[in-house]
Amino acid sequence: MSDKPARAARPVKLNVINEPKDSYTGGPSSLCPGCGHDQISNVIINAAWENGIQPHRIAKMSGIGCSSKTPAYYLGQSHGFNTVHGRMPSVTTGAYAVNKDLLYIGVSGDGDSASIGIGQLIHAIRRNMDMVYIVENNGVYGLTKGQYSATADIGSKKKKGPINETQPIDLCALAINLGCTFVARSFSGSKKQLNSILKAAMSHKGFALIDVISPCVTFNNNDESMKSYGYVKENEITLHMTDYIPHFNPITEVEVPEGHFRDITLHDGSTIRLETISKEHDPSDAVAALTALHQAETNAKHVTGLLYFDNTKASLTEDLGLVDKPLIDVADDELRPDKSTLDKINAAFLG
Amino acid sequence: MENIVNDFTINIATANGTGSQSANLILLQSLFDMGVPVSGKNLFPSNISGLPTWYIIRLSDHGYQAPGNRTDVQVLVNPATWAEDLAALEPGTVVVWNENSKLEMDRDDVISYPIPMTKIARGINPKLAKLITNIVYVGALAEILGIEQSALESAVAKQFKGKDSAIELNTNALNLGREYFRENLAKSDPYRVESREIETPQFFVEGNEAVALGALFGGAQLLSWYPITPSSSLAEGMINWIPKIRTNDDGEATCAVIQAEDELAAAGMVLGAGWAGGRGMTATSGPGISLMQEFIGLAYFAEIPSVFWDVCRVGPSTGLPTRTQQSDITMLYEGSHGDTQHIVLFPGTVEECFEFGWRAFDYTEKFQTPVFGMSDLDLGMNRWACAGFDYPSENMDRGKVVRDRDVFEAFEEFGRYLDVDGDGIPYRTLPGSGMAPILYRGTGHNPMGVYSEKPHDYLQLMTRLRNKIDSARDQLPAPILREENECEIGIIYLGSMENTIQEIDDILESTGLKVSQCRLRALPAHSEIEKFIERHETTIVLEINRDGQLYGILRKEIPINLVPKLRSVAYSDGMPPRAKIYADMILESLKEGSQ
């Protein structure tokens, strides 16, 4: 491009339903600059656009937390519901029961999904409800300023208080054991991988869990790090800015080839080792998927990719035994039985 | 000895899980089929098998439906409560007791009818003796009281629909019970039943089943529920009726049912359905409503249609799970944290259970706010006479939902929470419509539905919500008034107290006191309530709880000059209300007031 003369206006790129990407964007983000969650929002925008889904046929669902604020930042033409903490699955289930034709994309965090809402997550998986469920997993409670979540690794350290000694919940392992029909793990900096996983999940009939490691730029750090919140704060002491949030750049994009691993340096200077699951991995093999997760954990790695997939199970639609069209499109006179029906009921009661 | 006809109370003491419920329902149904005004109360334990159960049958030509103030005929089958039950009886009570229980019958001031129930039952079928024992006492009672054989047989046939061997076995046991009394004992008591001409044919139905049917005629599209006594039979009633009245020719339903993982999820699903444009409901009891509080606040604040049925039991905490009370009034009316106020409907009859079952959906969609139905274990789980359900008199009110683009385009400006009509009720579009999409939220928002913490936006929103609910009061079911000309004493009551109020009224009248009755049927209170209080010198607020919850609400809302006119009479011991207790308390309260 650079060696060609600049053109006045480039034609806007359209997707298969002739929509520009702008039709899929949302409002400006109010998350900390550099937050991985914003990268995930961008991937959601891109995947929905590339999949050619009508933006108004998507429903954006979320709970409470930093992650759950993000539906305001993508898919501005879609209705959404920012519900209560940990309870997004049940609200989605109710909406789904009366309108099964929308694409439900739920966004949640590790506090929302692994702690307060773990029961609802489990039961949504159990019902195999048709939805994409993205966990923006950073191991901390951001909005309440940095408490450990249930996915924090053993040995995690925050700027105050003890080192985390409680073992984490691996949501992917949990989901596979529950029979979840689509289980993937990715990284907020791995846009290409996340994009392809998300596009597949949007097409999946059943519950698709995507656990996205999305490091917190502000609170998932430790004082020893030169880029930590504490370090910056100490060195900015003359400014007396006690609520100073350092501005980080988003994590550089990283795509790890299948079967390989790479160390990623986080904002706080620490590293995580990402390994993309190998080509040989059979995603229909739950035992192999669990083995990969356990091996990764043993070797202090995070294995990413599509871990488990099963398209043979009935989804909630089949279980509910409803009429073909969404219930909200059923006319009032079909919803209310006629008078003769009530007359018959009264007569039968009278015996 | 003068006969006492159709005016006495039978108390049957058995253990649960022994089949006594079938026997008692046969007894009740046979009396009902003879045209005897009758009501039955099942006092059962929170247990599956082996704990004491009492069944109280009140026969009353006056139409009184509360348990009487004393037991006139006692059936003793359960050894566990034998001594206690016996000790509680007043002299002269008829005692029909199982001679084979090996327990002593040590009262000589009662009319004693020993029946070898177990022995007779064993003679029919030793393996089923425990079950048959109960039918034997029904047979004996039939002989003692003069219950028609044809009524008994038809009740047996109703109870065991089409199961010929069960019908034969039970009829045999009835006859042997009857024969034993005839051949071995002589009637020495005054109690008799006489058939009455049936002017309007009626049937027995439980309030829970009536709500279930009403909801299905109200176009319910989602039932999400978590099992809890005493509401489970409401949900199960819907599950039972959906295949019959809410499916197409292929057996596909137009109402989804999801048994949720807990009450929080049940509430969440109701909100999800309402948000998406459907009619969602749940059925629960007090503990479930406690768990749903967070969602109730969200539904109020984000203005999501949602219907919650609370079949009240005795609180607090797990309380007495199988006993009745009206103790969730405040929790429903002011549910969730922050300033809230909710629409609550209080059916007092099974006909109203049906009616409010469908109306609840119209109110919730019209006012875009959660709507509660509150009944209780007594109304919900006991059988009440019903002349038939009336077909909904109005078409469904789907509220201010913009479904067509033409209508949408005609709005100058569309905001989800914009008060276009000045009635506090905004317009909404549905997910999937592509019209005016917003991110619904439980956080503060401006009229456009956008996040806001601005004082003006918050104040405007909270004021509009208050005005919206306030404007509902005269559009909700008006109170039922039965007024005296004198207007001295008024009684405001609600819900299942309807079944006891006339007896209370008659007791008060027997002391020379004329009282007007006013049955409140919804909150926020209809403006007629205030006028009723104004018209009467003194108004008693009568309710089945300890604290006078409705009294508290009315006292807060009526003009201050009317407050001194109000008195609270509130009482609950877990038992269905007995008229004399409340009448005495009212008299006491009036006496205190006059001093």
Interface residues (C-beta under 8 A of the other chain):
Chain A: Q54 P55 H56 R57 A59 K60 P71 A72 G76 Q77 S78 H79 G80 F81 N82 T83 V84 R87 P89 S90 V91 T92 T93 G94 A95 Y96 A97 V98 N99 D101 L102 G119 Q120 I122 H123 R127 L320 G321 L322 V323 D324 L327 I328 V330 D332 E334 L335 R336 P337 K339 T341 L342 I345 N346 F349 L350 G351
Chain B: K158 P201 Q202 F203 V205 L213 L216 F217 G218 G219 A220 Q221 L222 S224 I245 R246 N248 G251 E252 A253 T254 C255 A256 V257 I258 A260 E261 D262 L264 A265 A266 A267 G268 M269 V270 L271 G272 A273 G274 W275 A276 G277 G278 R279 G280 E294 F295 L298 W358 C386 G388 F389 Y391 P392 N395 M396 R398 T429 L430 P431 G432 S433 G434 P437 I438 L439 Y440 R441 G442 T443 Y451
